[in-house]
Amino acid sequence: MKRFPVFDSLCGLCALTLIVHHSHIERSFTELALFRNASYFVELFFAISGFLIYRHYMNHLATPRQLRDFVITQTCRVYPLHVFMLVVFIGFECAKLVLERYGMSLNSAAFSGDRAPAEILPNLLLIQAWWPGFNALSFNYPSWAVSVQYYLALLFALIVFLVPALARKILTLLAVLSFVALFVETPLLTPNLQWGAAAFFGGALTYRVYLRLHDFAPGRLLASVLEIAILALIYVIMTEGEKPLTLELALLFCVAVLIFAFEAGVVSQLLRLRPFRWLGKLWLSIYMTHAAVIFAVGTALQIIAKRTGTTLFADLPGDAAGTMVRYVSTGTGINDNLIMVFLIVTVVVVSMLTYRYVEAQGVLLGKRWKAGKIVDRRQGPDASRSI
């Protein structure tokens, strides 16, 4: 079955933009309009996920064994890495407790606010983005997307398994309703769920369009024009559009998934090069670890600033009225950009380690579990993966 490596490469690049987006560094390229709005790229993750899950499983969830294997695959794909990062963030809060005992306070007290003990269980169960009473951005805040995607995938599987004759119509209806909910901003669903459901079910519907157009694949020239045009349009909307942009970009990302699914244009050919494919292999680890690296580096800079009396931070107005955001600010553009580059490199290095020792091991565990060999230790590490 076709692998769509271009999708992995796109996810890898988008994951890098999210590192920049979440790194508030005053005189660096974090303040370029594209990176300031890069959070919208999470919708592309959902659209690609919906597309690929529909492709792989629409006709392969007919038996209880197939449903069981699907649940195992989805769980082992994301849960080990998610739990590992949750433990890391709980460890950060414990470290803050120690620092507080020695009279060094950071931005907030340990285990308070979005990292209060009450938020641990929702995160552990991956339901933090599903209920308004929970803080979707608690602890490892990027994991809200994993929370939404995981249960949307299970909902997809249950629909296909329980009502196979009606599954396509139900999924189409869910795509339409999700976009309507996103348009009207219904209070019945959390904003994160509205955002994710529209792109996920839109991506699933996009695969049906792809099937219908598969025999009319564009040539290299037309495909190149379409790829460049959709990327340019996404860039213009993200940098010049009036917020919120979730509805417009969810639609555009589905169109982008459709265009890049053919992998026929010059941009696709570039994205198939080894460096981009390597980056695509790491995209989930990059996405899940970058907040921890940013926090660790920021904390280290705070300790250095307190110990040396150096000013390394500035509180500046945030995008929302009346809010303030703490920026790293060394006083020079060169130093600020060097810190940003250091953060990106560090995240990638950390992601290489978490991919090898956590993410890939989780995938291997899932394969053994499905094969009934969960305790078999003779097989070596398998770095293969699926979305």
C-alpha positions, -999 to 999 in steps of 0.1 A, spaced: 0 0 0 13 35 -9 32 52 19 28 89 10 63 99 23 55 135 13 30 137 41 56 128 66 79 154 53 52 181 55 45 170 91 82 173 99 84 208 85 53 219 103 66 205 136 97 226 132 75 257 127 58 249 160 91 250 178 96 285 166 60 295 173 62 285 210 96 300 215 91 337 224 124 353 216 121 390 211 145 399 182 145 365 165 126 351 135 100 338 160 82 372 154 77 367 117 40 365 108 42 329 96 57 316 128 34 337 150 5 319 134 21 285 130 -3 269 156 -27 265 127 -4 239 112 -18 214 137 -49 213 115 -27 198 88 -17 170 111 -54 162 116 -62 163 79 -33 140 70 -43 116 98 -79 115 87 -68 109 51 -44 80 60 -67 63 85 -95 63 60 -72 49 34 -57 22 55 -88 11 76 -120 19 58 -122 -16 44 -102 -34 71 -123 -31 103 -148 -58 96 -139 -82 124 -133 -79 162 -97 -89 156 -92 -61 131 -108 -36 155 -86 -48 183 -55 -45 162 -65 -10 152 -69 1 188 -35 -15 197 -18 3 168 -33 37 176 -25 33 213 10 21 210 17 47 183 12 77 207 6 66 243 41 56 254 55 89 241 27 108 256 31 92 290 68 96 289 65 134 283 38 137 310 63 121 335 90 146 323 67 175 330 57 162 364 95 159 370 99 195 361 73 205 387 91 184 413 123 202 404 105 236 408 95 224 443 132 218 452 142 252 438 115 269 458 128 253 490 161 270 483 144 303 478 144 304 440 109 310 425 102 308 388 73 322 368 47 302 388 46 280 419 51 243 414 20 222 407 -2 253 402 -23 267 374 -22 246 342 1 221 360 -21 215 391 -23 179 404 -60 177 393 -48 179 356 -27 148 359 -55 122 355 -72 139 325 -38 139 308 -31 103 317 -64 93 301 -58 116 271 -91 133 276 -78 168 285 -90 184 253 -125 168 254 -142 184 284 -144 221 291 -137 215 328 -102 203 319 -73 224 308 -65 212 273 -31 229 275 -20 215 309 14 199 314 28 190 279 4 214 261 10 201 225 -5 168 236 -40 183 233 -38 174 196 -29 138 205 -59 137 229 -83 148 201 -68 127 173 -67 95 194 -104 94 203 -115 107 168 -96 77 154 -114 53 178 -147 69 169 -139 64 132 -131 27 139 -163 21 158 -185 36 131 -168 15 104 -170 -16 125 -206 -12 138 -224 2 108 -202 -6 77 -231 -1 53 -237 34 65 -201 43 75 -193 64 45 -225 85 48 -220 89 86 -184 100 81 -194 125 54 -221 138 77 -196 142 105 -173 161 82 -201 185 73 -213 189 109 -177 195 121 -172 223 97 -206 238 106 -196 236 143 -164 253 136 -182 280 117 -208 287 144 -183 281 173 -208 259 191 -204 258 229 -213 221 228 -178 212 218 -145 225 231 -127 247 206 -98 222 202 -123 194 194 -141 216 169 -107 224 153 -95 188 152 -128 171 141 -133 194 111 -98 187 98 -98 150 107 -131 142 91 -124 166 63 -92 147 56 -112 114 55 -136 129 30 -106 142 10 -95 106 5 -128 98 -12 -122 128 -35 -87 115 -42 -100 81 -52 -124 97 -77 -96 118 -92 -69 91 -90 -71 82 -127 -68 119 -137 -36 125 -119 -20 159 -129 12 160 -149 44 174 -135 38 209 -147 2 212 -135 10 195 -102 39 218 -96 17 249 -102 -10 235 -79 15 227 -51 31 261 -53 -3 278 -55 -18 261 -25 13 267 -4 13 304 -14 -24 307 -6 -19 291 28 9 315 35 -11 346 25 -41 335 46 -19 327 76 0 360 75 -26 384 62 -60 368 71 -82 380 99 -83 357 129 -97 332 137 -85 313 106 -94 278 117 -123 273 92 -105 287 62 -72 268 69 -90 235 77 -105 237 41 -72 248 26 -52 220 44 -77 194 30 -71 208 -5 -33 207 1 -36 171 12 -55 162 -20 -29 180 -42 2 165 -24 -14 130 -23 -5 127 -60 32 135 -52 36 146 -88 50 182 -86 84 197 -80 76 205 -44 67 169 -38 99 158 -54 119 180 -30 100 167 -1 109 131 -11 146 139 -6 163 120 23 167 149 47 130 158 46 120 122 49 143 118 79 127 148 94 93 134 87 102 102 106 108 123 137 78 146 134 57 132 162 87 132 186 95 168 176 60 178 182 57 161 216 91 170 230 95 206 219 76 222 248 97 204 273 129 216 257 117 251 255 107 250 292 141 235 302 161 261 283 138 289 296 143 277 331 180 275 327 181 311 314 160 322 344 184 306 368 214 322 350 196 356 351 189 354 388 224 342 397 242 368 376 218 397 378 216 398 340 184 409 322 175 381 299 137 385 297 111 411 288 74 411 294 56 422 262 20 425 252 5 393 239 -19 389 210 -50 389 232 -59 422 247 -46 428 282 -23 398 282 15 399 287 40 373 274 75 367 287 101 369 260 137 359 260 155 391 253 193 392 253 194 427 239 208 418 204 193 402 174 223 379 168 221 364 203 184 360 202 185 342 169 214 320 181 192 309 210 164 301 186 187 280 164 201 263 196 165 254 206 157 239 172 189 218 172 183 206 207 147 196 200 158 176 170 186 158 190 162 151 219 136 138 193 161 115 178 165 99 212 128 98 221 120 83 187 146 55 191 140 47 227 103 56 232 83 61 201 97 32 180 97 9 210 60 17 214 54 8 178 73 -24 182 53 -32 213 21 -28 193 34 -52 166 43 -78 192 10 -73 210 -10 -79 178 11 -110 170 7 -124 205 44 -121 212 44 -92 236 70 -109 258 92 -120 229 126 -102 234 145 -119 206 134 -94 179 156 -63 176 143 -27 175 121 -18 146 120 18 136 91 14 111 60 34 118 26 44 106 4 74 112 
